[in-house]
Amino acid sequence: MAENSRSLTVGEVAQRSGVPVSTIHFYEKKGLIEGWRTEENQRRYERRILRRVAIIRIAQRAGLPLSLIKEHLDRFPAMPITAAQWDVLNRDWRAMLDERITSLIQLRNQLDSCIGCGCLSLEDCPLRNPGDQLASEGPGARLLAAAQSEKAPE
């Protein structure tokens, strides 16, 4: 892409987005954003990259891994992300966050039964051994042990 008056240096992107230069380089290395090199071998980015960086930061703040963020942003490679595209991302990410919130609430509520337990009842512990169907067959990773014994030479 040719350099134009609307392009930003990596330092300008970092300053305007509020993230370190190293993070901009990292995002580019991971394929989350892209830029180009000038004839003088300097990195340049379109100004529209600022919205994409903001979306990445919002998603990270929500606890989404970069691989998942990239997977979702790759559905919308053209910049900038439109309001309709943001609605799609928001819906998808909201569903994931709702699942995570539900899981964390359940975990928090199960912790109440741990007070004073000291993990002395691992057979009954809903956190350490939830719904263990193979406990009656003995301790340890029963499926793994079975798979290894099938592979072992006789």
C-alpha positions in Angstrom: 0.0 0.0 0.0 1.4 3.4 -0.9 2.1 5.9 1.8 -0.4 8.7 2.1 -1.2 11.6 4.4 -3.7 9.5 6.3 -1.1 6.9 7.4 0.2 6.6 10.9 3.6 5.5 12.2 3.7 2.7 14.8 4.4 5.3 17.4 1.4 7.4 16.4 -0.8 4.3 16.5 0.5 3.4 19.9 0.0 6.9 21.3 -3.5 7.3 19.8 -4.6 3.9 20.9 -3.0 4.0 24.3 -1.1 0.7 23.9 2.7 0.3 23.8 4.6 0.1 20.5 5.5 -3.5 21.4 1.8 -4.4 21.6 1.2 -3.0 18.1 4.0 -5.1 16.8 2.6 -8.1 18.6 -0.9 -7.6 17.2 0.6 -7.4 13.7 2.7 -10.5 14.3 -0.4 -12.4 15.4 -2.3 -11.2 12.3 -4.8 -9.1 14.2 -3.8 -5.9 12.3 -1.7 -5.1 9.3 0.4 -2.3 7.9 3.0 -1.8 5.3 6.5 -0.6 4.9 7.6 2.6 3.3 10.5 2.9 0.8 12.5 3.9 3.9 11.5 0.6 5.6 9.2 2.3 8.2 6.0 0.7 9.3 2.8 2.6 8.4 -0.8 1.9 9.3 -4.1 3.3 8.0 -5.9 5.6 10.6 -8.8 3.1 10.5 -6.6 0.6 12.3 -7.3 2.6 15.5 -10.9 1.2 15.7 -9.6 -2.3 15.2 -7.1 -1.9 18.0 -9.8 -0.5 20.2 -12.0 -3.6 19.5 -9.1 -5.9 20.3 -8.5 -4.1 23.6 -12.2 -4.3 24.5 -12.3 -8.0 23.7 -9.1 -8.7 25.7 -10.5 -6.7 28.6 -13.5 -9.0 28.5 -11.1 -11.9 28.9 -11.3 -13.3 25.3 -8.1 -14.9 24.1 -6.3 -13.4 21.1 -6.8 -16.5 19.0 -10.6 -16.2 19.4 -10.5 -12.4 18.8 -8.6 -13.0 15.6 -10.9 -15.8 14.5 -13.9 -13.4 14.8 -12.2 -10.3 13.3 -11.0 -12.4 10.3 -14.7 -12.6 9.4 -14.5 -8.9 8.7 -11.2 -8.2 7.1 -12.1 -4.9 5.6 -11.6 -1.9 7.8 -13.2 -0.2 9.6 -15.6 -2.6 11.4 -19.1 -1.3 10.7 -21.9 -0.9 13.2 -23.6 -4.0 11.8 -20.4 -6.1 12.0 -19.9 -4.8 15.6 -23.4 -6.1 16.4 -22.4 -9.5 15.2 -19.2 -9.5 17.3 -21.1 -8.2 20.3 -23.8 -10.9 20.0 -21.2 -13.7 19.7 -18.9 -12.4 22.5 -21.9 -11.6 24.7 -23.0 -15.3 24.5 -19.5 -16.4 25.4 -19.3 -14.0 28.3 -22.8 -15.0 29.6 -21.6 -18.7 29.6 -18.4 -17.7 31.5 -20.4 -15.6 34.0 -22.8 -18.5 34.6 -19.8 -20.8 35.1 -18.1 -18.4 37.5 -21.3 -18.0 39.5 -21.7 -21.8 39.8 -18.1 -22.1 40.9 -18.5 -19.3 43.4 -21.6 -21.0 44.9 -19.9 -24.4 45.1 -17.0 -22.8 47.0 -19.4 -22.3 49.9 -19.3 -26.0 50.6 -15.5 -25.9 50.6 -15.2 -23.8 53.8 -13.7 -26.1 56.4 -13.5 -29.1 54.1 -9.8 -29.1 53.6 -10.3 -31.3 50.5 -10.6 -34.4 52.7 -13.6 -35.7 50.8 -12.4 -35.8 47.2 -14.9 -38.4 46.3 -17.8 -36.0 47.0 -16.2 -32.7 46.0 -18.2 -31.0 43.2 -15.1 -28.9 42.3 -12.3 -31.5 42.4 -14.3 -34.5 41.2 -17.6 -33.2 39.6 -20.0 -36.0 38.5 -17.3 -38.6 38.4 -18.9 -41.7 36.8 -15.7 -43.7 36.9 -14.8 -43.3 40.6 -16.1 -46.8 41.4 -13.5 -48.3 39.1 -10.6 -46.9 41.1 -8.4 -43.8 41.5 -6.7 -41.8 38.7 -7.4 -41.2 35.1 -9.4 -44.4 34.3 -9.9 -43.7 30.6 -6.2 -42.8 30.1 -5.2 -45.9 32.0 -7.5 -48.1 29.8 -6.2 -46.5 26.6 -2.5 -47.2 27.6 -3.2 -50.8 28.6 -4.8 -51.4 25.1 -1.6 -50.1 23.5 0.8 -52.0 25.7 2.5 -55.1 24.1 1.5 -58.4 25.7 
